[in-house]
Amino acid sequence: MSLAKILVIGGAGYIGSHVTKALLAEGFAVTVYDNLSTGQSCNLFDKTAFIAGDILDAAKLNEVMAQGFDAVVHLAAKKAVGESMENPQLYARNNINGSINIFNAMIDNNVKNVVFSSTAAAYGTPQYLPLDEKHPLNPLSFYGFTKIEIERVMDWYSRIKDFHYIALRYFNAVGYAADGTIRGKEKNSQNLLPIVMDVICGRREKMQIFGNDYDTPDGTCLRDYVHVEDLARAHVAAIKKLLKDSQSYIINLSTGKGTSVLEMIDAVERVTGRKVNYEFAPRRAGDPAVIVAGNELAQKLLGWTPQYTDIDKIVKTTWNLEEK
Ligand code: UFG
């Protein structure tokens, strides 16, 4: 199994580069397919083959898939929640059409297995906590909707064709490889920790905390932060599972632990020894007070539990990269 050939689509991106690193460490033969729109060539590894290509290029995907792969990891997507509400056409085209191009090229070339990057944004405002995979899907953004649509296409394909998938619904991805091997920081991230780092490093004068009147211990929102290396390990486990038993699943990747915005800022101040310049601002539209999920299914099906549970250690991996 260790010589299996894997095509990582979006393998030069933030999560994709960590997945590629983890697959290489397990002895898989990896080809990266990426249009380098947000992915970066400095995140490509010497040991991988690289194909520059777009997921909207169906002919190219068909040509590449004809090389024959044991499995595909599909991480190529537009992922900015706010942007998806301003330009849904872009998200429909890139995420939905692009994914269908990938799956069709797989089926046409007898490539049977895919691990798909899905999202906690599929759930919307939690109706109960901790969330689990059975929670109703009520996305608050078009971005979240696109991911559910893609899961549904995969579900139908898996019923009709020799096609198997594992959709991994990520919670809040954070951190970088602790050994410093991933050098390209995600560009223009609008997520909390990268913004706090922008302030700490002087690229941004001040940040805003969106709401301090939530019904949470310190009034700020709680999120379930999962380290990117833990996410990467889950992809390797998902590939192994698919290659072994050819069954399809949807699985949350979460820690079960909530960290508030203020706790994240405190952690950054402890780790860096610097003060974060922030102010309280009104709530951001569409932000649920708490998003936390258990990981029983990931444990049961993938043998996966997150290794990073300490927020300071998570922040440290991001700070290491900034210090470089
Ligand atoms: N926040 C601030 N100030 C900022 C940025 C964020 O207070 O400048 C707060 C947000 O209000 C929220 C928390 O920090 O309470 C986390 O916000 P992020 O924007 O980092 O992340 P979200 O929880 O909104 O969403 C992220 C991804 C989604 C994914 C989701 C899964 O962006 O794609 O996690 O839980 F679906």
Residues whose N, C-alpha, C, O or C-beta is under 5 A from the ligand:
A	BS01	UFG	K79 T119 A120 A121 Y170 F171 N172 Q190 N191 L192 I195 Q208 I209 F210 C221 R223 V261 R284 D287 I291
